[in-house]
Amino acid sequence: MQKTAFTCMNTTIRTFDLPEESSRKTLYLFKKAENTLSRFDESSELSQLNKTVRIPFVCSSILFEAIRIADFYYTGTKGVFNPYLGSTLIDLGYDRSFEQIEPCPDSDDQLRSYKLDSRPLTIDAGMRSVTLEHSIQIDLGGIAKGWTAQCIAELLQDEGIRTGAISAGGDICVWGLENKKRVVKIDHPLRPGETIASIALRRDAGIATSSIVKRHWTTISGKSRHHILDPRTGMPSNSNLIQTSVIAPTLTEAEALAKCMLILGWEESLKRFEGNKNIAFIGVTSDERYLQGGNIKLYSKEGVKQYV
Protein backbone atom coordinates (compact mmCIF):
# COMPACT_ATOMS: atom_id res chain seq x y z
CA MET A 1 0.00 0.00 0.00
CA GLN A 2 1.53 3.34 -1.05
CA LYS A 3 1.51 5.77 1.86
CA THR A 4 2.76 9.34 2.35
CA ALA A 5 2.64 11.64 5.38
CA PHE A 6 3.15 15.34 6.11
CA THR A 7 2.33 17.81 8.88
CA CYS A 8 -0.36 20.44 8.36
CA MET A 9 -3.15 22.07 10.41
CA ASN A 10 -1.37 21.03 13.62
CA THR A 11 -1.74 17.35 12.82
CA THR A 12 -0.37 14.59 10.61
CA ILE A 13 -1.99 14.18 7.22
CA ARG A 14 -1.59 10.79 5.50
CA THR A 15 -2.59 9.58 2.06
CA PHE A 16 -3.05 5.95 1.05
CA ASP A 17 -3.03 4.33 -2.39
CA LEU A 18 -2.62 7.64 -4.23
CA PRO A 19 -0.27 8.34 -7.15
CA GLU A 20 2.66 10.56 -6.23
CA GLU A 21 1.21 13.50 -8.14
CA SER A 22 -2.10 13.21 -6.26
CA SER A 23 -0.28 13.09 -2.92
CA ARG A 24 1.61 16.25 -3.85
CA LYS A 25 -1.67 17.93 -4.80
CA THR A 26 -3.15 16.86 -1.45
CA LEU A 27 -0.23 18.49 0.39
CA TYR A 28 -0.57 21.70 -1.66
CA LEU A 29 -4.32 21.97 -1.06
CA PHE A 30 -4.03 21.28 2.67
CA LYS A 31 -1.35 23.96 3.01
CA LYS A 32 -3.57 26.39 1.09
CA ALA A 33 -6.51 25.61 3.39
CA GLU A 34 -4.29 26.03 6.47
CA ASN A 35 -3.06 29.43 5.29
CA THR A 36 -6.68 30.49 4.76
CA LEU A 37 -8.54 28.96 7.73
CA SER A 38 -6.16 29.11 10.71
CA ARG A 39 -7.29 31.32 13.58
CA PHE A 40 -3.76 31.18 15.03
CA ASP A 41 -2.13 32.84 12.02
CA GLU A 42 -2.65 36.60 12.20
CA SER A 43 -2.17 36.88 8.44
CA SER A 44 -4.75 34.24 7.52
CA GLU A 45 -7.96 35.24 5.80
CA LEU A 46 -10.03 33.89 8.70
CA SER A 47 -8.08 36.08 11.14
CA GLN A 48 -8.77 39.10 8.94
CA LEU A 49 -12.48 38.27 8.91
CA ASN A 50 -12.49 37.86 12.70
CA LYS A 51 -11.24 41.46 12.98
CA THR A 52 -14.02 42.82 10.75
CA VAL A 53 -17.34 43.57 12.47
CA ARG A 54 -20.60 44.75 10.86
CA ILE A 55 -18.91 45.23 7.50
CA PRO A 56 -19.45 42.69 4.68
CA PHE A 57 -16.25 40.71 4.16
CA VAL A 58 -15.87 39.31 0.65
CA CYS A 59 -14.33 35.86 1.05
CA SER A 60 -12.23 33.57 -1.10
CA SER A 61 -14.07 30.45 -2.22
CA ILE A 62 -12.21 28.37 0.38
CA LEU A 63 -13.14 30.55 3.34
CA PHE A 64 -16.70 31.13 2.17
CA GLU A 65 -17.46 27.44 1.64
CA ALA A 66 -15.80 26.43 4.92
CA ILE A 67 -17.93 28.92 6.85
CA ARG A 68 -21.04 27.99 4.90
CA ILE A 69 -20.67 24.28 5.72
CA ALA A 70 -19.84 24.99 9.38
CA ASP A 71 -22.92 27.21 9.63
CA PHE A 72 -25.01 24.49 7.97
CA TYR A 73 -24.19 22.11 10.83
CA TYR A 74 -24.61 24.88 13.38
CA THR A 75 -28.16 25.38 12.13
CA GLY A 76 -28.88 21.67 11.64
CA THR A 77 -27.81 20.75 15.18
CA LYS A 78 -29.60 23.72 16.73
CA GLY A 79 -26.34 25.25 17.86
CA VAL A 80 -24.75 22.21 19.50
CA PHE A 81 -22.08 22.23 16.81
CA ASN A 82 -20.93 25.80 17.24
CA PRO A 83 -18.06 27.36 15.26
CA TYR A 84 -18.60 30.77 16.88
CA LEU A 85 -16.95 30.17 20.27
CA GLY A 86 -13.40 31.19 19.39
CA SER A 87 -13.46 34.08 21.89
CA THR A 88 -14.50 31.70 24.66
CA LEU A 89 -11.69 29.28 23.76
CA ILE A 90 -9.24 32.17 23.96
CA ASP A 91 -10.65 33.19 27.34
CA LEU A 92 -10.13 29.63 28.60
CA GLY A 93 -6.51 29.58 27.44
CA TYR A 94 -6.64 28.06 23.95
CA ASP A 95 -5.25 31.19 22.33
CA ARG A 96 -2.43 29.68 20.27
CA SER A 97 -1.48 26.52 18.45
CA PHE A 98 -1.94 23.65 20.90
CA GLU A 99 1.70 22.61 21.19
CA GLN A 100 2.55 26.16 22.34
CA ILE A 101 -0.03 26.36 25.16
CA GLU A 102 1.39 26.99 28.64
CA PRO A 103 -0.42 27.00 32.02
CA CYS A 104 -2.83 29.94 31.80
CA PRO A 105 -4.62 32.15 34.32
CA ASP A 106 -7.94 30.89 35.65
CA SER A 107 -10.98 32.29 33.86
CA ASP A 108 -14.44 32.82 35.27
CA ASP A 109 -16.01 29.41 35.76
CA GLN A 110 -19.51 30.80 36.08
CA LEU A 111 -21.84 29.32 33.50
CA ARG A 112 -22.11 31.51 30.44
CA SER A 113 -25.44 32.00 28.69
CA TYR A 114 -25.63 31.42 24.93
CA LYS A 115 -28.56 31.52 22.56
CA LEU A 116 -28.15 28.35 20.54
CA ASP A 117 -30.44 29.48 17.76
CA SER A 118 -29.01 32.98 17.33
CA ARG A 119 -26.65 33.23 14.35
CA PRO A 120 -24.01 35.94 14.98
CA LEU A 121 -23.35 36.50 11.29
CA THR A 122 -25.00 36.99 7.91
CA ILE A 123 -23.96 34.95 4.89
CA ASP A 124 -24.61 36.41 1.42
CA ALA A 125 -24.17 33.69 -1.20
CA GLY A 126 -24.61 36.09 -4.09
CA MET A 127 -21.84 38.40 -2.94
CA ARG A 128 -19.89 35.53 -1.37
CA SER A 129 -19.57 37.69 1.71
CA VAL A 130 -19.83 37.18 5.47
CA THR A 131 -20.86 39.90 7.91
CA LEU A 132 -20.12 39.40 11.60
CA GLU A 133 -22.97 40.98 13.56
CA HIS A 134 -21.00 40.88 16.81
CA SER A 135 -17.35 40.84 17.83
CA ILE A 136 -16.78 37.08 17.74
CA GLN A 137 -14.00 34.73 16.77
CA ILE A 138 -14.94 32.03 14.27
CA ASP A 139 -13.10 28.80 15.08
CA LEU A 140 -13.43 26.17 12.37
CA GLY A 141 -11.31 23.65 14.30
CA GLY A 142 -11.64 20.00 13.37
CA ILE A 143 -14.29 20.52 10.71
CA ALA A 144 -11.77 22.50 8.65
CA LYS A 145 -9.51 19.43 8.48
CA GLY A 146 -12.36 17.03 7.76
CA TRP A 147 -13.98 19.28 5.18
CA THR A 148 -10.64 19.88 3.45
CA ALA A 149 -9.95 16.14 3.26
CA GLN A 150 -13.45 15.49 1.90
CA CYS A 151 -13.14 18.20 -0.76
CA ILE A 152 -9.76 16.89 -1.89
CA ALA A 153 -11.08 13.32 -2.05
CA GLU A 154 -13.98 14.46 -4.25
CA LEU A 155 -11.62 16.45 -6.48
CA LEU A 156 -9.32 13.45 -6.93
CA GLN A 157 -12.27 11.23 -7.81
CA ASP A 158 -13.34 13.75 -10.46
CA GLU A 159 -9.80 13.49 -11.84
CA GLY A 160 -10.13 9.73 -12.18
CA ILE A 161 -8.52 8.49 -8.95
CA ARG A 162 -10.83 5.56 -8.37
CA THR A 163 -9.68 4.46 -4.91
CA GLY A 164 -7.78 5.98 -2.03
CA ALA A 165 -7.89 7.36 1.48
CA ILE A 166 -6.92 10.59 3.22
CA SER A 167 -6.37 10.71 6.96
CA ALA A 168 -6.38 14.01 8.84
CA GLY A 169 -5.06 13.36 12.32
CA GLY A 170 -6.70 9.94 12.40
CA ASP A 171 -10.02 11.06 10.93
CA ILE A 172 -10.25 9.36 7.57
CA CYS A 173 -12.06 9.70 4.25
CA VAL A 174 -12.07 6.56 2.07
CA TRP A 175 -13.46 5.87 -1.39
CA GLY A 176 -13.50 3.22 -4.10
CA LEU A 177 -14.32 0.23 -1.91
CA GLU A 178 -16.80 -1.50 -4.21
CA ASN A 179 -14.48 -4.45 -4.83
CA LYS A 180 -12.27 -4.33 -1.74
CA LYS A 181 -12.35 -3.51 1.93
CA ARG A 182 -10.27 -1.21 4.08
CA VAL A 183 -9.81 -1.82 7.79
CA VAL A 184 -9.92 1.34 9.92
CA LYS A 185 -8.81 1.19 13.55
CA ILE A 186 -9.96 3.41 16.40
CA ASP A 187 -7.47 4.14 19.17
CA HIS A 188 -8.23 3.79 22.85
CA PRO A 189 -8.55 7.32 24.34
CA LEU A 190 -6.67 6.52 27.55
CA ARG A 191 -4.14 3.88 26.47
CA PRO A 192 -1.71 5.10 23.80
CA GLY A 193 -0.96 2.53 21.13
CA GLU A 194 -3.96 0.38 22.02
CA THR A 195 -6.84 -0.23 19.60
CA ILE A 196 -10.37 -0.11 20.97
CA ALA A 197 -12.21 -1.19 17.80
CA SER A 198 -11.79 -1.75 14.07
CA ILE A 199 -14.18 -1.65 11.12
CA ALA A 200 -13.71 -3.38 7.77
CA LEU A 201 -15.30 -0.78 5.50
CA ARG A 202 -16.89 -1.92 2.25
CA ARG A 203 -18.30 1.38 0.99
CA ASP A 204 -17.24 5.01 0.76
CA ALA A 205 -17.33 6.74 4.13
CA GLY A 206 -15.85 9.23 6.51
CA ILE A 207 -14.87 8.28 10.06
CA ALA A 208 -14.19 10.99 12.63
CA THR A 209 -13.19 10.63 16.27
CA SER A 210 -13.61 13.42 18.81
CA SER A 211 -12.05 13.25 22.26
CA ILE A 212 -11.61 15.41 25.35
CA VAL A 213 -8.39 13.56 26.21
CA LYS A 214 -5.93 14.47 23.46
CA ARG A 215 -6.09 18.27 23.52
CA HIS A 216 -6.17 19.43 27.12
CA TRP A 217 -4.23 21.89 29.26
CA THR A 218 -4.20 23.20 32.82
CA THR A 219 -4.65 26.59 34.43
CA ILE A 220 -2.09 28.05 36.83
CA SER A 221 -4.13 26.70 39.75
CA GLY A 222 -4.18 23.22 38.20
CA LYS A 223 -7.70 23.14 36.74
CA SER A 224 -7.98 20.92 33.68
CA ARG A 225 -9.36 22.34 30.41
CA HIS A 226 -10.06 20.83 27.02
CA HIS A 227 -11.08 22.24 23.63
CA ILE A 228 -14.57 20.73 23.20
CA LEU A 229 -16.89 23.42 24.52
CA ASP A 230 -20.52 22.90 25.45
CA PRO A 231 -22.21 25.93 23.83
CA ARG A 232 -24.99 25.77 26.42
CA THR A 233 -22.54 26.71 29.18
CA GLY A 234 -19.46 28.10 27.42
CA MET A 235 -17.32 25.65 29.40
CA PRO A 236 -15.50 22.45 28.41
CA SER A 237 -17.95 19.60 27.82
CA ASN A 238 -18.70 17.48 30.87
CA SER A 239 -20.93 14.72 29.49
CA ASN A 240 -20.56 11.01 30.25
CA LEU A 241 -18.51 10.53 27.06
CA ILE A 242 -14.76 11.08 26.71
CA GLN A 243 -14.53 9.91 23.08
CA THR A 244 -16.93 9.43 20.20
CA SER A 245 -16.40 8.05 16.70
CA VAL A 246 -18.94 8.54 13.92
CA ILE A 247 -19.12 6.82 10.53
CA ALA A 248 -21.06 8.84 7.96
CA PRO A 249 -21.32 9.27 4.17
CA THR A 250 -18.82 12.16 4.34
CA LEU A 251 -16.00 13.03 6.70
CA THR A 252 -17.47 16.53 7.09
CA GLU A 253 -20.70 15.15 8.54
CA ALA A 254 -18.82 12.66 10.71
CA GLU A 255 -16.68 15.48 12.17
CA ALA A 256 -19.67 17.62 13.10
CA LEU A 257 -21.74 14.80 14.60
CA ALA A 258 -18.83 13.29 16.57
CA LYS A 259 -18.34 16.61 18.33
CA CYS A 260 -22.08 16.97 18.99
CA MET A 261 -22.28 13.50 20.54
CA LEU A 262 -19.34 14.21 22.81
CA ILE A 263 -21.11 17.34 24.06
CA LEU A 264 -24.58 15.83 24.42
CA GLY A 265 -23.59 12.54 26.06
CA TRP A 266 -24.72 9.07 25.08
CA GLU A 267 -28.40 9.10 26.04
CA GLU A 268 -29.18 12.50 24.53
CA SER A 269 -27.21 11.59 21.39
CA LEU A 270 -29.33 8.48 20.90
CA LYS A 271 -32.49 10.58 21.11
CA ARG A 272 -31.18 13.03 18.51
CA PHE A 273 -29.36 10.80 16.03
CA GLU A 274 -30.69 7.24 16.29
CA GLY A 275 -33.20 8.02 13.54
CA ASN A 276 -30.42 8.86 11.06
CA LYS A 277 -29.97 5.56 9.22
CA ASN A 278 -26.87 6.80 7.38
CA ILE A 279 -24.59 6.94 10.41
CA ALA A 280 -23.05 4.59 12.97
CA PHE A 281 -21.35 5.61 16.17
CA ILE A 282 -19.08 4.34 18.93
CA GLY A 283 -18.68 5.94 22.34
CA VAL A 284 -16.33 5.55 25.28
CA THR A 285 -17.60 6.74 28.66
CA SER A 286 -15.65 8.31 31.49
CA ASP A 287 -15.68 4.93 33.28
CA GLU A 288 -14.30 3.28 30.10
CA ARG A 289 -17.47 1.54 28.95
CA TYR A 290 -17.71 0.85 25.23
CA LEU A 291 -21.02 1.76 23.56
CA GLN A 292 -22.21 1.29 19.99
CA GLY A 293 -25.24 2.44 18.00
CA GLY A 294 -26.55 3.35 14.58
CA ASN A 295 -26.46 1.47 11.29
CA ILE A 296 -23.01 -0.11 11.18
CA LYS A 297 -24.20 -2.77 8.71
CA LEU A 298 -24.51 -0.04 6.10
CA TYR A 299 -20.72 0.25 6.05
CA SER A 300 -19.45 -3.15 7.12
CA LYS A 301 -20.92 -6.64 6.79
CA GLU A 302 -18.75 -7.80 9.67
CA GLY A 303 -19.78 -4.97 11.95
CA VAL A 304 -17.39 -3.54 14.52
CA LYS A 305 -14.63 -5.69 15.95
CA GLN A 306 -14.18 -4.82 19.61
CA TYR A 307 -10.89 -5.07 21.47
CA VAL A 308 -12.32 -4.26 24.90
Secondary structure as GFF3:
##gff-version 3
##sequence-region A 1 308
A	DSSP	beta_strand	3	8	.	.	.	ID=ss1
A	DSSP	beta_strand	11	16	.	.	.	ID=ss2
A	DSSP	alpha_helix	20	37	.	.	.	ID=ss3
A	DSSP	alpha_helix	45	50	.	.	.	ID=ss4
A	DSSP	beta_strand	57	58	.	.	.	ID=ss5
A	DSSP	alpha_helix	61	76	.	.	.	ID=ss6
A	DSSP	alpha_helix	86	92	.	.	.	ID=ss7
A	DSSP	three_ten_helix	98	100	.	.	.	ID=ss8
A	DSSP	beta_strand	121	124	.	.	.	ID=ss9
A	DSSP	beta_strand	129	132	.	.	.	ID=ss10
A	DSSP	alpha_helix	141	158	.	.	.	ID=ss11
A	DSSP	beta_strand	164	168	.	.	.	ID=ss12
A	DSSP	beta_strand	171	175	.	.	.	ID=ss13
A	DSSP	beta_strand	182	187	.	.	.	ID=ss14
A	DSSP	beta_strand	195	201	.	.	.	ID=ss15
A	DSSP	beta_strand	205	211	.	.	.	ID=ss16
A	DSSP	beta_strand	216	218	.	.	.	ID=ss17
A	DSSP	beta_strand	224	226	.	.	.	ID=ss18
A	DSSP	beta_strand	229	230	.	.	.	ID=ss19
A	DSSP	beta_strand	235	236	.	.	.	ID=ss20
A	DSSP	beta_strand	241	248	.	.	.	ID=ss21
A	DSSP	alpha_helix	251	264	.	.	.	ID=ss22
A	DSSP	alpha_helix	266	273	.	.	.	ID=ss23
A	DSSP	beta_strand	280	285	.	.	.	ID=ss24
A	DSSP	beta_strand	290	294	.	.	.	ID=ss25
A	DSSP	three_ten_helix	296	298	.	.	.	ID=ss26
A	DSSP	beta_strand	304	306	.	.	.	ID=ss27
###
